[in-house]
Every structure is written in C-alpha cells, then in structure tokens.
Amino acid sequence: MAVTDKSLRSTRNNLYPLQAWYCIGLFIFIIATFQWISFLHSKFARRRQTSNASDPEHAAVHRRHAFSWRRIPLGLVNAYRVISFRWTLEFGKSYTLNMAEVFVTMAYIIFIFVWTFINTTDLEGHALDITYWSNRSGILAASQFPLITALGTKNNIVSLITGISYDKLNYVHRMMSRVVFILIWVHVGGEVVQHAPFQPYFADQWLIWGLASMAAFTILCIVSLRPIRTQAYELFFYVHFASSTFLIGAYFHTQNFESTFWIYPCFVIWGLDRLIRFLRLVVFNHSYFGFKSGSTMDATAELLSDDFVRLRFHRPSHFHWTPGQTAYLIMPSVSRLPFEAHPFTIASFNSTLFDAPKERKPTSEKYDEISLAEGNLGSSAPFWKELVFFINVREGFTGRLKDAALKGDKVKVFVDGPYGPSPNLGSYDTSVLIAGGSGVSYTLPVLLDIIERVRNGESGCRRVVFIWSIRSVDHIHWIDDVLIRALKLAPPSLSISIHIHVTSAPAPVEILTQSSGPNDDAKPVRDDSCSDVAVELQDRKVMEINNDSLFTIDSVNLANGRPDLWAILRDEVKVATGRMSVSVCGSQSIARSVRGALRFPVSSPLSVANGGPSVTLHIESFGYA
C-alpha cells in the first residue's frame, strides 16, 4: 500500500500524543525516584545519628571546621537545592519563579511545540505543511487534558507517586493549561487558514461544540491569571467551576476525529476526586447526614482584629492531621454556594500529650514532673484539643465570616481534609521557623510537634528558632499562652529562641527581654520577684507585663521593625552542625529574603564540606494559591 500524506498524517497524529505521554511519564518517574530517595534518607537519618562515623551528614558535629571529602556529595546536593529552589526570577513585588519551575516550564514548552511541528514536511518536500501540524496540535492539546485535570484535583495520583503536595503541583496545572491554551489557538489558526470562510461548516455540530469549548477555555485562562485570582478569588472560583464544562464541548468536538479517549478520562478523574471528598465529608461530618452518633460542629468565630478572625470547633472523632496540613472548610451560612470550600492551614496541634492526666514515662531523659492535666492548659486549650484556624479577612467569603463574628453567631462547618504534606523534622538538629502574620498557623503546630517529639525521644533536635513578624503588638495575644505552655514543656536538651517583631510601630519598641544570640538556651523560668509593669509600645497602646507574661521568659525577644533574616540565618548557619531545616510561611518579601539569605556562600558546598549544616528550605504558599 502506497504511503500518502493523509495516511502519514493520521499515523503521526495517533503516535505523537502517545510518545508525549511516554516522555512525561518517564519524567514523573524520575522525579518520584528522587523524591522517595530523599524521603527515605530523611526517615532513617535519625537512626543513623547514633553512629556519626557512618553518616557524613552528622560526622562533623564535633568537628565544625574540619574539611571532609566524604561530605562533598552532600555539598553537591546542597548546591542543587540552592540552584533549583533558591535562585529565582522575580516579576514585580508579588510573583517569583524558582529555577526548578523555570526549567519545567521551558522544558514543557519546548517539548510540546517540538512534538507539534517536527516531521511536518509533506511527501512533495514542503516544510511545515499546515495540514500536518494543524490537526496534530489539536490532538496533542487534547491528550494533555487528563494530566491537567489530575493536577488540579486535591486527591491526585501524581501527588501519590511523587510525594509532592497538590498545592505545589498546582503551578504545573496552571502552566500546562496556559501552554495548551496557546496550542489550541495554533490549532484554531491552522483550521481558519485552511478552511476559511467557515460558513459551510457552521451546520456541523463538531465545529459548534469546538467553538463553545474554546470560548469557555479562553475565559477560564483569563480569569485564572494571578492578579484576577488574587483580587477576586470568589469570581475565579465560580468561573473556574462553570468554565470547566468546556470539557463537555471538547468531548463532542473530538468525536468527529475519534479522539474522545483523551477527554472522557477527565470526567472519571474529576468524579473520583469529588467522590473521595464527599466520602470524607460524610465520615468527618456524619451528624449532618442523619447519623445519630456524634455532635454537629458549630464553630466559634472570634474577631481578633479588624483583619483577622479565629475560627475554632471541636475535632471530629475520625479527623487526624499533622502539623502544616490544611483543611477545606464549607460554611453554607457564610458562602454564596452551599458546596463552596475554602482552604485554611490548621493552627492547632493534634497532640496525644494531654490524653492522660500524668505524663508518660520519658524515654531518654529525666524531666521535672509536670502536670499534664487538660485543666492546666488555660486559654491555650483549643490549640491542643480543637481545630483552630487564623483567617485573614478580605472581601467576599472572609468578609462575611467577619460579619458573623461581629454578631457572635455560631457557624455550621463541614470539614474536608487534611491535605498537603507535613514537614518531617525529626531528623534535623536545628529547625528555624519563620512566619508573617497568619502564617503562624503553619509554624506554631510545627513548634509544638518538635517539642513533643523531643520529649518522647522521637527526635534529636537540639535547637529551634521561632521568628514571627506581626503588624500590631495586639497579635501577640493570639498565641502567647500556648507559647508559655510549650516552653514549660520543652526538655532541657532543646534550646528554643523566640523572636517576635512588630512592624507597624513608627517609634522604637522597648525591648522587653534580654537579647539572646544563637547559643542562648531557652529556659522557661520566670523571675517571680519581678513586679508587674506596663510598657508603652506604640500608638499609646500599653501591654501589661506581669509574672505570667511571655516576655518574662529569657529566650523570648520582642523588637520593633522587620526581622533581619539575612543576619539571623547567617548566624544560625555559622553555629549549626548536622542537618538544618528552615520553614517559612509568610509574605512574598519574607520568602525572598529567606531564599536570598540561604544562597551561596552561606549555604555553599564548601561550607558543607567544612562541617557546616546541610540546609533544607521549605516555603509554604501564603494567601490565595
């Protein structure tokens, strides 16, 4: 049988999308392999701490400045982290891409367009024949929709395989959608050039469905742009949900080309995600669905300031989470749509420390006996026993929640989750936790988790630095009581340094406690001889400093102005050994400062080879994704 242009186009149109999937699948497999190797290394590093000689990462604990060739591979890994995740391209004040994201973006763009235009010379020798790449671009675009749909769901197989959280993969979801959007317009442009004018084709249903699908997808891509998504999140939410129906049009459009097998898996993936989320809603909120066991979760909304609401309610009996995870909250009385779900980081800690009235027997050290009865928790009890959320008030949903808090109304809540990974800090010797404003929802439970793990002998962490940047001094009262309780529970082997920075004060804020450098130990001991004092901090606001105040603890510092993160991190790296973790949840400016501080030479291969710490950086998304 003679080869014709038509048969050649048809063969390649069917083959190239499959080849694209093979390449993408191989890339995902490689990423998953490295991710799981890193996870297993972190998981078992704690066990290897008992033998410093066998682990180059801990071999220099007592030889801080001794150069070791055995640490060169570790230094190269550190260099990879710096280049991939701390070198960035910055666009304005609010948008940043790290080099890993830049590489993935450029690689995908080059790959998808090479596969579109390669081998498009017809049998007569005409290069870039439009009949070759026009339909191929449309079929290639259709072949990407199952992966795009999967990356946009909360329960997706890519997260399961790679261990990368859905919120981190959401960037790839948006990037692929925009590249495919351009590819579809390439397809449309090719069809227009070939078949214009279109009047004879308007009677064909496949064309009508294709145009409708294209229009919906265009609206979706425009509304999903960051400025619109940030300023009008609810508009994005509603349009995103409605415009996703473009897949229906795509399904009927591809029927004409026998390519629907690329589209219908999208409905299966989306439906499976919704089914899993619905089942979670039933399990965690069973009393709302007609089951008599359990109690309904009526949440208490408390207005902490004009910009922040604290939401808290009893933990569902089957709901368990780890520090740093998020939950989706559905509040029908607050939302415009009854199924509207919004993600918030869980600010409380799922602790087992207070399940019994007496402390469990320590596994490694002798601690002073401390009563762990729940009644001793005072106002910090919700952070140990309930679900707590700090919610930044904006317009729309959060604005209506603020109105409910002002009225003192109870709010019915459906909870779905938890989602996202939890930082595994058990194998780190030093942990630095940095938060801005409501970002403390992320760092506070991580701090509580480290303290409990060290108490139980499950972590060898020796030092924690907790940095919190806030606009108003009043925000300190959000967590001051829980910090006092946490510092009392900290074992002597764990050094804790807390830095609280008030950024809105126009005049210097008086330092209430002695400065503590990187080597100061955190000793939660109060000087009972101190008399109660009142210190004027800012704007004529007065904070009472009494014997039960957080600021009578030696390791707690209060200062005016933004924290000098470059200096703090540089000093911590200088004195740290072994493994060091830096976790950040704050504004874009805070994230940029931390990335800049942890680049070369502070976190260079030579520093690691000389016994310096291997530094891992984790930045949690802040605000609307």
VEXDREN-2710 file (C-alpha; in Angstrom, 1 decimal):
% VEXDREN-2710
k/r/px/py/pz
1/MET/0.0/0.0/0.0
2/ALA/1.4/3.3/-1.1
3/VAL/2.1/5.9/1.6
4/THR/0.1/9.1/1.2
5/ASP/0.2/12.4/3.1
6/LYS/-3.2/11.6/4.6
7/SER/-2.1/8.2/5.9
8/LEU/1.1/9.6/7.2
9/ARG/-0.7/12.5/9.0
10/SER/-3.1/10.1/10.6
11/THR/-0.4/7.7/11.8
12/ARG/1.6/10.5/13.3
13/ASN/-1.4/12.2/14.8
14/ASN/-2.1/9.0/16.7
15/LEU/1.5/8.2/17.6
16/TYR/2.9/11.5/18.8
17/PRO/0.4/12.1/21.7
18/LEU/1.3/8.6/22.9
19/GLN/5.0/9.4/22.7
20/ALA/4.4/12.6/24.6
21/TRP/2.8/10.6/27.4
22/TYR/5.7/8.2/27.5
23/CYS/8.1/11.1/27.9
24/ILE/6.0/12.9/30.6
25/GLY/5.6/9.5/32.4
26/LEU/9.3/9.0/32.4
27/PHE/9.9/12.5/33.8
28/ILE/7.4/11.9/36.6
29/PHE/9.1/8.5/37.4
30/ILE/12.5/10.2/37.6
31/ILE/11.1/12.9/39.9
32/ALA/9.3/10.3/42.1
33/THR/12.5/8.3/42.4
34/PHE/14.5/11.3/43.7
35/GLN/11.6/12.3/46.0
36/TRP/11.3/8.9/47.6
37/ILE/15.1/8.6/48.0
38/SER/15.1/11.9/49.8
39/PHE/12.1/10.9/51.9
40/LEU/13.7/7.6/52.9
41/HIS/17.0/9.3/53.7
42/SER/15.2/11.7/55.9
43/LYS/13.2/9.0/57.5
44/PHE/16.2/6.9/58.5
45/ALA/18.7/9.6/59.2
46/ARG/17.5/9.8/62.8
47/ARG/18.5/6.1/63.3
48/ARG/22.0/6.8/61.9
49/GLN/22.6/9.6/64.3
50/THR/23.8/7.1/66.8
51/SER/26.8/6.3/64.6
52/ASN/28.3/9.6/63.5
53/ALA/31.1/7.8/61.7
54/SER/28.6/6.1/59.3
55/ASP/26.7/9.3/58.4
56/PRO/28.8/12.1/56.8
57/GLU/25.9/14.5/57.5
58/HIS/26.5/14.1/61.2
59/ALA/30.2/13.3/61.2
60/ALA/31.2/16.9/61.7
61/VAL/29.0/17.5/64.8
62/HIS/32.2/17.9/66.9
63/ARG/34.5/18.9/64.0
64/ARG/32.8/22.0/62.7
65/HIS/35.6/23.3/60.6
66/ALA/37.3/20.1/59.6
67/PHE/37.2/19.6/55.8
68/SER/36.0/16.2/54.8
69/TRP/36.0/14.7/51.3
70/ARG/33.2/12.4/52.4
71/ARG/30.9/15.4/52.7
72/ILE/31.5/16.6/49.1
73/PRO/28.4/14.6/47.7
74/LEU/26.3/16.2/50.5
75/GLY/27.7/19.6/49.5
76/LEU/26.7/19.0/45.9
77/VAL/23.2/18.1/47.0
78/ASN/23.1/21.4/48.9
79/ALA/24.3/23.2/45.7
80/TYR/21.5/21.6/43.8
81/ARG/19.0/22.8/46.4
82/VAL/20.3/26.3/46.2
83/ILE/20.4/26.5/42.3
84/SER/17.0/24.8/41.9
85/PHE/14.9/26.3/44.6
86/ARG/16.6/29.5/45.9
87/TRP/17.8/31.1/42.7
88/THR/14.7/32.8/41.3
89/LEU/13.2/35.0/38.7
90/GLU/11.2/37.8/40.2
91/PHE/8.3/39.6/38.5
92/GLY/7.3/42.7/40.4
93/LYS/6.7/42.5/44.1
94/SER/4.4/39.6/44.3
95/TYR/5.5/36.9/41.8
96/THR/8.5/34.6/41.9
97/LEU/9.6/31.6/40.0
98/ASN/12.4/29.4/41.2
99/MET/14.8/27.8/38.7
100/ALA/13.1/24.4/39.1
101/GLU/9.8/25.9/37.9
102/VAL/11.6/27.8/35.2
103/PHE/13.2/24.6/33.9
104/VAL/10.0/22.6/34.0
105/THR/8.2/25.4/32.2
106/MET/10.8/25.8/29.5
107/ALA/11.2/22.1/29.0
108/TYR/7.5/21.6/28.6
109/ILE/7.0/24.5/26.2
110/ILE/9.9/23.3/24.0
111/PHE/8.8/19.6/24.2
112/ILE/5.2/20.2/23.3
113/PHE/5.9/22.5/20.4
114/VAL/8.7/20.4/19.0
115/TRP/6.3/17.4/19.0
116/THR/3.8/19.7/17.2
117/PHE/6.0/20.9/14.4
118/ILE/8.5/18.0/13.9
119/ASN/8.2/15.9/10.8
120/THR/5.7/18.2/9.1
121/THR/7.3/18.1/5.7
122/ASP/4.9/16.5/3.2
123/LEU/5.8/14.0/0.5
124/GLU/6.4/16.7/-2.0
125/GLY/9.1/18.3/0.2
126/HIS/7.1/21.3/1.5
127/ALA/8.3/22.0/5.0
128/LEU/5.9/22.9/7.9
129/ASP/2.9/21.8/5.8
130/ILE/-0.1/23.2/7.6
131/THR/-2.2/20.1/7.1
132/TYR/0.3/18.1/9.2
133/TRP/0.6/20.4/12.3
134/SER/-2.9/21.9/12.3
135/ASN/-4.8/18.8/13.4
136/ARG/-1.8/17.4/15.3
137/SER/-1.7/20.5/17.6
138/GLY/-5.4/19.9/18.5
139/ILE/-4.9/16.2/19.3
140/LEU/-1.7/16.9/21.3
141/ALA/-3.6/19.5/23.3
142/ALA/-6.5/17.1/23.9
143/SER/-4.0/14.5/25.1
144/GLN/-2.8/16.8/27.9
145/PHE/-6.2/17.3/29.5
146/PRO/-6.2/14.1/31.7
147/LEU/-2.9/15.2/33.3
148/ILE/-4.1/18.8/33.6
149/THR/-7.3/17.7/35.3
150/ALA/-5.4/15.3/37.7
151/LEU/-3.0/18.1/38.7
152/GLY/-6.0/20.3/39.5
153/THR/-7.6/17.9/42.0
154/LYS/-6.9/17.5/45.7
155/ASN/-6.6/13.7/45.6
156/ASN/-4.4/13.1/42.5
157/ILE/-2.2/10.2/41.6
158/VAL/0.8/12.4/40.7
159/SER/1.0/13.6/44.4
160/LEU/0.7/10.0/45.5
161/ILE/3.5/8.8/43.2
162/THR/5.9/11.8/43.7
163/GLY/5.1/12.8/47.3
164/ILE/4.7/16.4/46.1
165/SER/1.7/18.1/47.6
166/TYR/-1.2/19.1/45.4
167/ASP/-0.7/22.8/46.1
168/LYS/2.9/22.7/44.8
169/LEU/1.7/20.8/41.7
170/ASN/-1.0/23.4/41.1
171/TYR/1.7/25.6/39.5
172/VAL/2.3/22.8/36.9
173/HIS/-1.5/22.6/36.5
174/ARG/-1.7/26.3/35.6
175/MET/1.4/26.3/33.5
176/MET/0.3/23.3/31.4
177/SER/-3.2/24.8/30.9
178/ARG/-1.7/28.0/29.5
179/VAL/0.7/26.2/27.2
180/VAL/-2.2/24.0/25.9
181/PHE/-4.3/27.1/25.6
182/ILE/-1.7/28.5/23.1
183/LEU/-1.5/25.2/21.4
184/ILE/-5.3/25.1/20.9
185/TRP/-5.1/28.6/19.3
186/VAL/-2.4/27.3/17.0
187/HIS/-4.9/24.5/16.0
188/VAL/-7.7/27.1/15.5
189/GLY/-5.4/29.4/13.5
190/GLY/-4.4/26.5/11.2
191/GLU/-8.0/25.5/10.7
192/VAL/-9.0/29.1/9.8
193/VAL/-6.2/29.3/7.2
194/GLN/-7.2/26.0/5.7
195/HIS/-11.0/26.3/5.6
196/ALA/-11.9/30.0/5.7
197/PRO/-14.6/31.1/5.1
198/PHE/-16.4/28.9/7.6
199/GLN/-20.0/29.4/6.6
200/PRO/-20.4/25.9/5.1
201/TYR/-19.2/24.3/8.3
202/PHE/-21.4/26.1/10.8
203/ALA/-24.1/23.5/10.3
204/ASP/-21.7/20.8/11.7
205/GLN/-22.1/20.1/15.4
206/TRP/-18.5/19.3/15.9
207/LEU/-17.5/22.8/14.9
208/ILE/-20.2/24.5/17.1
209/TRP/-19.0/22.3/20.1
210/GLY/-15.4/23.2/19.4
211/LEU/-16.0/26.9/19.3
212/ALA/-18.1/26.8/22.5
213/SER/-15.3/24.8/24.2
214/MET/-12.7/27.2/23.0
215/ALA/-14.6/30.2/24.3
216/ALA/-15.1/28.7/27.7
217/PHE/-11.5/27.7/28.0
218/THR/-10.3/31.2/27.0
219/ILE/-12.5/32.8/29.7
220/LEU/-11.1/30.3/32.2
221/CYS/-7.5/31.1/31.3
222/ILE/-8.1/34.8/31.6
223/VAL/-9.8/34.6/35.0
224/SER/-7.1/32.3/36.3
225/LEU/-4.4/35.0/35.9
226/ARG/-2.8/35.8/39.2
227/PRO/-3.9/39.5/39.5
228/ILE/-7.6/38.5/39.0
229/ARG/-7.2/35.3/41.1
230/THR/-5.8/37.2/44.0
231/GLN/-8.0/40.3/43.9
232/ALA/-11.3/38.4/43.1
233/TYR/-10.8/34.9/44.3
234/GLU/-14.5/34.1/44.5
235/LEU/-15.0/35.2/40.9
236/PHE/-12.2/32.9/39.9
237/PHE/-13.8/30.1/42.0
238/TYR/-17.2/30.4/40.3
239/VAL/-15.9/30.9/36.8
240/HIS/-13.4/28.1/37.2
241/PHE/-16.2/25.7/38.2
242/ALA/-18.6/26.8/35.4
243/SER/-16.0/27.1/32.7
244/SER/-14.7/23.6/33.4
245/THR/-17.7/22.5/31.4
246/PHE/-15.5/23.3/28.3
247/LEU/-14.5/19.6/28.5
248/ILE/-18.1/18.7/27.5
249/GLY/-17.7/20.7/24.3
250/ALA/-14.2/19.2/23.8
251/TYR/-15.7/15.7/24.1
252/PHE/-18.3/16.2/21.4
253/HIS/-15.8/18.1/19.2
254/THR/-13.3/15.2/19.3
255/GLN/-16.0/12.7/18.5
256/ASN/-15.6/13.8/14.9
257/PHE/-11.9/12.7/15.0
258/GLU/-12.3/9.6/17.1
259/SER/-10.2/11.1/19.9
260/THR/-12.7/11.1/22.7
261/PHE/-10.5/8.6/24.6
262/TRP/-8.3/11.6/25.6
263/ILE/-11.3/13.5/27.1
264/TYR/-13.6/11.1/28.9
265/PRO/-10.8/10.2/31.5
266/CYS/-11.0/13.8/32.7
267/PHE/-14.6/13.2/33.8
268/VAL/-13.5/10.0/35.6
269/ILE/-10.6/11.7/37.4
270/TRP/-12.7/14.7/38.4
271/GLY/-15.6/12.5/39.6
272/LEU/-13.3/10.2/41.6
273/ASP/-11.8/13.2/43.4
274/ARG/-15.3/14.5/44.2
275/LEU/-16.4/11.1/45.4
276/ILE/-13.4/10.9/47.8
277/ARG/-14.0/14.4/49.1
278/PHE/-17.7/13.6/49.6
279/LEU/-17.0/10.4/51.5
280/ARG/-14.6/12.4/53.7
281/LEU/-17.3/14.9/54.4
282/VAL/-19.7/12.1/55.4
283/VAL/-17.2/10.5/57.7
284/PHE/-16.0/13.7/59.4
285/ASN/-19.4/15.4/59.5
286/HIS/-21.6/12.3/59.9
287/SER/-24.1/14.0/62.3
288/TYR/-25.1/16.4/59.5
289/PHE/-26.0/13.4/57.3
290/GLY/-28.6/11.8/59.5
291/PHE/-26.3/9.7/61.7
292/LYS/-27.2/10.0/65.3
293/SER/-23.7/9.4/66.7
294/GLY/-21.5/12.4/67.2
295/SER/-22.3/16.1/67.6
296/THR/-22.6/18.8/64.9
297/MET/-19.6/21.0/64.6
298/ASP/-20.8/24.5/65.3
299/ALA/-17.8/26.8/65.1
300/THR/-17.0/29.8/67.2
301/ALA/-15.9/32.8/65.1
302/GLU/-13.9/35.3/67.2
303/LEU/-12.8/38.7/65.8
304/LEU/-9.1/39.1/66.8
305/SER/-8.7/42.4/65.0
306/ASP/-10.1/44.2/62.0
307/ASP/-8.1/41.9/59.7
308/PHE/-8.2/38.5/61.4
309/VAL/-10.8/36.0/62.6
310/ARG/-10.1/33.0/64.7
311/LEU/-12.4/30.0/63.9
312/ARG/-12.4/27.0/66.3
313/PHE/-14.6/24.0/66.8
314/HIS/-14.3/20.5/68.3
315/ARG/-12.3/18.0/66.4
316/PRO/-14.3/15.3/64.6
317/SER/-13.7/11.9/66.1
318/HIS/-12.1/10.4/63.0
319/PHE/-10.2/13.5/61.9
320/HIS/-6.5/13.4/62.4
321/TRP/-3.8/15.7/61.0
322/THR/-0.1/16.5/61.2
323/PRO/1.5/20.0/61.6
324/GLY/1.4/22.1/58.5
325/GLN/-1.6/20.5/56.8
326/THR/-4.6/22.3/55.6
327/ALA/-8.4/21.6/55.7
328/TYR/-11.1/22.8/53.3
329/LEU/-14.0/24.4/55.2
330/ILE/-17.5/24.6/53.9
331/MET/-19.8/27.1/55.7
332/PRO/-23.2/27.2/54.0
333/SER/-24.4/30.1/56.1
334/VAL/-21.4/32.2/55.0
335/SER/-20.7/31.0/51.4
336/ARG/-22.7/32.1/48.4
337/LEU/-22.9/28.5/47.2
338/PRO/-23.6/25.6/49.6
339/PHE/-20.7/23.5/48.3
340/GLU/-18.1/26.3/48.3
341/ALA/-14.9/25.2/50.1
342/HIS/-12.0/27.3/51.2
343/PRO/-8.6/26.1/52.3
344/PHE/-7.0/27.2/55.6
345/THR/-4.0/26.0/57.5
346/ILE/-4.8/24.2/60.7
347/ALA/-3.2/26.3/63.5
348/SER/-3.7/23.7/66.3
349/PHE/-1.7/20.6/67.1
350/ASN/-3.1/17.0/67.1
351/SER/-1.3/16.1/70.4
352/THR/-1.5/13.0/72.4
353/LEU/0.4/14.6/75.3
354/PHE/-2.7/15.5/77.2
355/ASP/-4.7/12.4/76.7
356/ALA/-3.7/11.2/80.2
357/PRO/-3.6/13.2/83.4
358/LYS/0.0/12.1/84.1
359/GLU/3.0/12.4/81.8
360/ARG/4.2/9.2/80.1
361/LYS/7.5/8.0/81.4
362/PRO/10.3/9.7/79.5
363/THR/12.3/7.6/77.1
364/SER/15.7/9.2/77.4
365/GLU/16.0/12.0/79.9
366/LYS/14.7/12.8/83.4
367/TYR/12.5/15.8/83.3
368/ASP/11.0/17.6/86.2
369/GLU/7.5/16.2/86.8
370/ILE/4.9/18.4/85.1
371/SER/1.2/18.0/85.5
372/LEU/-0.3/17.4/82.1
373/ALA/-3.9/17.6/83.1
374/GLU/-6.1/19.4/80.5
375/GLY/-7.3/21.8/83.0
376/ASN/-3.8/23.3/83.3
377/LEU/-3.9/24.5/79.7
378/GLY/-5.9/27.6/80.4
379/SER/-6.7/29.7/77.3
380/SER/-4.3/27.6/75.2
381/ALA/-6.5/24.5/75.4
382/PRO/-8.0/24.9/71.9
383/PHE/-4.6/24.7/70.3
384/TRP/-4.1/21.2/71.9
385/LYS/-7.6/19.8/71.8
386/GLU/-9.6/21.5/69.0
387/LEU/-9.4/22.6/65.4
388/VAL/-8.2/26.2/65.2
389/PHE/-7.8/28.5/62.2
390/PHE/-6.5/32.0/61.8
391/ILE/-8.3/33.6/58.8
392/ASN/-7.1/36.8/57.1
393/VAL/-10.1/39.0/56.4
394/ARG/-10.5/40.2/52.9
395/GLU/-13.7/40.8/50.8
396/GLY/-16.3/38.1/49.9
397/PHE/-16.3/34.9/52.0
398/THR/-13.9/36.1/54.7
399/GLY/-15.7/39.4/54.9
400/ARG/-19.0/37.7/55.6
401/LEU/-17.3/35.5/58.1
402/LYS/-16.1/38.6/59.9
403/ASP/-19.7/39.9/60.0
404/ALA/-20.8/36.6/61.6
405/ALA/-18.0/37.0/64.2
406/LEU/-19.2/40.5/65.0
407/LYS/-22.7/39.2/65.5
408/GLY/-21.4/36.4/67.8
409/ASP/-23.2/33.8/65.6
410/LYS/-22.2/30.2/65.7
411/VAL/-21.2/28.9/62.2
412/LYS/-22.0/25.4/61.0
413/VAL/-18.9/23.9/59.4
414/PHE/-18.2/21.0/57.2
415/VAL/-14.5/20.0/57.2
416/ASP/-12.7/18.2/54.4
417/GLY/-9.1/17.1/54.7
418/PRO/-6.5/17.1/55.8
419/TYR/-4.4/17.9/52.7
420/GLY/-0.8/18.6/52.0
421/PRO/2.4/17.2/53.4
422/SER/3.7/17.7/56.9
423/PRO/7.4/18.7/57.4
424/ASN/9.3/15.7/58.7
425/LEU/11.7/17.5/61.0
426/GLY/12.5/14.5/63.3
427/SER/16.0/14.0/61.8
428/TYR/17.1/17.7/61.9
429/ASP/19.4/19.0/64.5
430/THR/18.3/22.7/64.0
431/SER/15.0/24.0/62.9
432/VAL/14.2/27.6/62.1
433/LEU/10.5/28.5/61.8
434/ILE/9.7/31.9/60.2
435/ALA/6.1/33.3/59.9
436/GLY/4.5/36.5/59.0
437/GLY/1.0/37.3/60.4
438/SER/-1.4/34.5/60.0
439/GLY/1.5/32.3/58.7
440/VAL/1.9/31.4/62.3
441/SER/-0.9/28.9/61.6
442/TYR/1.9/26.8/59.9
443/THR/4.8/27.4/62.2
444/LEU/3.1/27.1/65.6
445/PRO/2.0/23.5/65.3
446/VAL/5.4/22.6/63.9
447/LEU/7.0/24.0/67.0
448/LEU/4.6/22.1/69.3
449/ASP/5.3/18.9/67.3
450/ILE/9.1/19.3/67.7
451/ILE/8.8/19.8/71.5
452/GLU/6.6/16.7/71.8
453/ARG/8.8/14.6/69.6
454/VAL/11.9/15.5/71.6
455/ARG/10.1/14.8/74.9
456/ASN/9.2/11.4/73.6
457/GLY/12.7/10.6/72.3
458/GLU/11.5/10.6/68.7
459/SER/13.7/13.5/67.6
460/GLY/17.3/14.5/68.1
461/CYS/16.6/18.2/67.5
462/ARG/18.8/20.4/69.7
463/ARG/17.7/23.9/68.7
464/VAL/14.6/25.7/67.5
465/VAL/14.4/29.3/66.4
466/PHE/10.9/30.7/66.1
467/ILE/10.5/34.0/64.3
468/TRP/7.1/35.8/64.0
469/SER/6.6/39.1/62.2
470/ILE/3.4/40.9/63.1
471/ARG/1.8/44.3/62.3
472/SER/0.4/45.0/65.7
473/VAL/1.5/44.2/69.2
474/ASP/-2.0/43.0/69.9
475/HIS/-1.4/40.0/67.7
476/ILE/0.9/38.6/70.3
477/HIS/-2.1/37.6/72.4
478/TRP/-3.2/35.2/69.7
479/ILE/-0.7/32.6/70.9
480/ASP/1.2/33.9/73.9
481/ASP/-0.4/31.5/76.3
482/VAL/0.3/28.5/74.2
483/LEU/3.9/29.6/73.7
484/ILE/4.3/29.8/77.5
485/ARG/2.8/26.3/77.9
486/ALA/5.1/25.0/75.1
487/LEU/8.2/26.4/76.6
488/LYS/7.4/24.9/80.0
489/LEU/7.0/21.5/78.3
490/ALA/10.3/21.8/76.4
491/PRO/13.0/19.4/77.8
492/PRO/16.4/20.9/78.9
493/SER/18.1/19.3/75.9
494/LEU/16.1/21.5/73.5
495/SER/17.2/25.1/73.1
496/ILE/14.4/27.4/71.9
497/SER/14.8/31.1/70.9
498/ILE/11.6/33.1/70.1
499/HIS/11.8/36.4/68.2
500/ILE/8.7/38.5/67.8
501/HIS/8.9/41.6/65.5
502/VAL/6.3/44.3/65.4
503/THR/6.5/46.0/62.0
504/SER/3.9/48.8/62.3
505/ALA/5.3/50.8/65.2
506/PRO/6.6/54.2/63.9
507/ALA/8.7/54.7/67.0
508/PRO/11.2/52.2/68.6
509/VAL/9.6/49.5/70.7
510/GLU/11.3/48.9/74.0
511/ILE/12.9/45.5/74.2
512/LEU/11.2/43.7/77.0
513/THR/13.7/40.9/77.3
514/GLN/17.4/40.4/77.1
515/SER/18.7/39.6/73.7
516/SER/19.5/36.0/73.0
517/GLY/22.0/35.0/70.4
518/PRO/22.2/31.7/68.6
519/ASN/23.8/30.0/71.6
520/ASP/21.4/31.1/74.3
521/ASP/19.4/28.3/75.8
522/ALA/15.6/28.5/76.1
523/LYS/14.9/28.2/79.8
524/PRO/11.2/28.7/80.5
525/VAL/11.9/30.0/84.0
526/ARG/10.3/33.2/85.3
527/ASP/11.7/35.5/87.9
528/ASP/8.9/35.7/90.4
529/SER/10.5/38.7/92.1
530/CYS/9.7/40.8/89.1
531/SER/6.9/43.3/89.7
532/ASP/4.1/43.9/87.2
533/VAL/5.0/46.7/84.8
534/ALA/3.2/48.4/81.9
535/VAL/5.3/49.3/78.8
536/GLU/4.1/51.7/76.2
537/LEU/4.8/50.0/72.9
538/GLN/3.2/52.0/70.1
539/ASP/0.3/54.3/69.3
540/ARG/-0.2/54.8/73.0
541/LYS/-1.0/51.1/73.4
542/VAL/0.1/49.6/76.7
543/MET/1.0/46.0/77.3
544/GLU/0.9/44.7/80.8
545/ILE/4.0/42.7/81.7
546/ASN/3.4/40.6/84.7
547/ASN/4.9/37.5/86.2
548/ASP/2.8/35.2/83.9
549/SER/3.8/37.1/80.7
550/LEU/5.5/35.5/77.8
551/PHE/8.2/38.3/78.0
552/THR/9.5/37.3/81.4
553/ILE/11.0/34.2/79.7
554/ASP/14.7/34.7/79.0
555/SER/14.5/33.2/75.5
556/VAL/11.7/35.4/74.2
557/ASN/12.6/38.7/72.4
558/LEU/10.3/41.5/71.3
559/ALA/11.6/44.1/68.8
560/ASN/10.4/46.8/66.6
561/GLY/10.7/46.6/62.8
562/ARG/11.2/43.8/60.3
563/PRO/13.5/41.0/61.3
564/ASP/16.9/41.0/59.7
565/LEU/16.5/37.5/58.3
566/TRP/19.9/37.6/56.5
567/ALA/21.7/38.2/59.8
568/ILE/19.7/35.7/61.8
569/LEU/20.0/32.9/59.3
570/ARG/23.7/33.6/58.7
571/ASP/24.4/33.4/62.5
572/GLU/22.4/30.2/62.8
573/VAL/24.2/28.5/59.9
574/LYS/27.6/29.5/61.5
575/VAL/26.9/27.7/64.8
576/ALA/24.8/24.8/63.5
577/THR/26.0/21.4/62.7
578/GLY/24.4/18.3/61.2
579/ARG/21.1/18.9/59.4
580/MET/19.3/22.2/59.5
581/SER/15.7/22.9/58.3
582/VAL/14.2/26.4/57.5
583/SER/10.4/26.5/57.2
584/VAL/8.7/29.7/56.0
585/CYS/5.1/30.8/55.8
586/GLY/4.7/34.5/55.1
587/SER/4.6/37.2/52.5
588/GLN/6.5/37.2/49.2
589/SER/9.0/39.6/50.7
590/ILE/9.8/37.3/53.6
591/ALA/10.2/34.3/51.3
592/ARG/12.5/36.3/49.0
593/SER/14.6/37.4/52.0
594/VAL/15.0/33.8/53.2
595/ARG/15.9/32.5/49.8
596/GLY/18.5/35.2/49.4
597/ALA/20.0/34.5/52.8
598/LEU/20.4/30.8/52.1
599/ARG/22.2/31.1/48.8
600/PHE/25.9/31.0/48.3
601/PRO/28.2/31.5/50.2
602/VAL/26.1/30.9/53.3
603/SER/24.9/27.5/52.1
604/SER/27.7/26.6/49.7
605/PRO/29.2/23.1/49.0
606/LEU/32.5/24.3/50.6
607/SER/30.6/25.3/53.8
608/VAL/29.1/21.9/54.0
609/ALA/32.4/20.2/53.3
610/ASN/33.9/22.2/56.1
611/GLY/31.4/20.7/58.6
612/GLY/28.6/23.3/58.1
613/PRO/25.0/22.2/58.2
614/SER/23.1/20.8/55.2
615/VAL/20.2/23.2/54.9
616/THR/16.8/22.3/53.7
617/LEU/14.3/25.1/52.9
618/HIS/10.5/24.7/52.8
619/ILE/8.3/27.6/51.8
620/GLU/4.6/27.3/52.3
621/SER/2.3/29.2/50.0
622/PHE/0.8/32.3/51.6
623/GLY/-2.6/33.6/50.7
624/TYR/-4.5/32.5/47.7
625/ALA/-2.7/29.9/45.5
END
